[in-house]
Amino acid sequence: MVALIVGIVLVVASVLVCLPGVFGWWGDVLAFLRGMLPVLALLVGAVAILIGVADIKDKKEAEKEEKAEGAQEEKPAEK
């Protein structure tokens, strides 16, 4: 319950601080957002590359498993 109240207070305070005219920090907030965008784009791009590489590795592993299963099915059971 305390965490919920603190969260609501912080959200309201941050909205009030960001509103133009209250504290005059709107320009600073915009400068921060402009500066943050290239860094955020870099991080999102790096994560996307890592996910793509992992996906390619998973597909190769799945193909190897399918080939192994296919080889086992083709081989008749010896009695």
Secondary structure as UniProt FT lines:
FT   HELIX           2..18
FT   TURN            20..23
FT   HELIX           26..74
//
